[in-house]
């Protein structure tokens, strides 16, 4: 089958996030099964990549009348443009997909409406709550397309709030990319931004001066955000700040505990599973899908509760070997469940694609 994934978000190399990583690994798995895949995504003008792509966009505008650029640097065609909705019809003519997968996130409704006009069957992938928050009662404008959610939490929320039924397929995670032996040297906190619980992480590190912490950048920080973070960390000699990493195995190779104190409704929490593949227990928030994701392989703490609960959870895991080994074993076992098996997930996606392909739109 020929599948076009359409989003209004940035993609590699301009943004490395859970959605982008899951999509990339899914695309490669589908290619191995003989499917053709391509992406239509947004573009940011800054940086060398942005400026180079901008030049290609201008050239294509002169030649073909559409301001969009195509590259294959990640092993499959990626079409990039300022406004993806404006390029849907053009990209569909070029790629001739059998199915368009609408990836929720950002201002995706215009993209979905343009995709619906093509008459090509659509499937909507739910991996955040923004779709409902942004469009709510306008979700009917996505046509009669089937929905796939990235967690039971996401599926239940859309069912409860908007009456949408969806099947559940967890994010595609190639375990072999993350599983590693760990020296258990530090507590790791990934993506030090407010939404991910930066303030909680800072307080925990402040209350545990004897424990080394590693803060790893995720989303791109503005100069103001970086300055504020570096100022806060200047008072914490037990915290090391690392730049964003595409290969996470080396990060997990030094990690003893993953700290994931998100303060907003995560609809999965991919980094939790990435860490657990190496038997790393997680201390995380009772928020969104995180309790579902961490399962028995960690500790769930109320993000609105006292900081002492976070500190106690980290300290017990750090200092109690028997307790740590128990949760470590649970973490490892939790990632071995069938719902996260790559072959199982790929087959489930193929079935979803086949069902959607018989669901004509327009």
Secondary structure, 3 states (H helix, E strand, C coil): CEEEEECCCCCCCCCCCHHHHHHHHHHHHHHHCCCEEEEEEECCCCHHHHHHHHHHHHHHHHHHCCCCEEECCCCCEEEEECCHHHHHHHHHHHHCCCEEEEECCCCCHHHHHHHHHCCCCEEEEECCCHHHHHHHHHHHHHCCCEEEECCHHHHHHHHHHHCCCEEECCCCCCHHHCCCCCCCCEEEEECCCHHHCHHHHHHHHHHCCCCCEEEECCCCCCHHHHHHHHHHHCCCCCEEEECCCCCCHHHHCCEEEEEECCCCCCCCCHHHHHHHCCCCEEEEECCCCHHHHHCCCEEEECCCCCHHHHHHHHHHHHHCHHHHHHHHHHHHHHCCCHHHCHHHHHHHHHHHHHHHHCCCCC
